[in-house]
């Protein structure tokens, strides 16, 4: 009888350890699926057609913002997963449908509830 109790307790302990690993794995998996988002508010009179980003303020890469951001609109954008290991601080410029380009401004994309405004 004592042996049977000991066996049951051991099995229960093993099951709890396995469940603990499963829960930890699920949390780690969920954390790796986090998307980094920010908002862009277009305060200008022209549609934003592209955003350009740079870590050094010299070499810019353009990223796709779909059909653009109409004047007066605010949209939420998601950073590409390939940038997850990049610097939080980035220089950003906006291109407009009227041919204009905004001055570069430095933003901290690790900041929560970040809103970029372009005039």
Helices and strands as residue ranges (DSSP letters): H 2-32, E 37-42, E 48-54, E 61-63, E 74-78, G 81-83, E 89-96, E 105-108, E 115-118
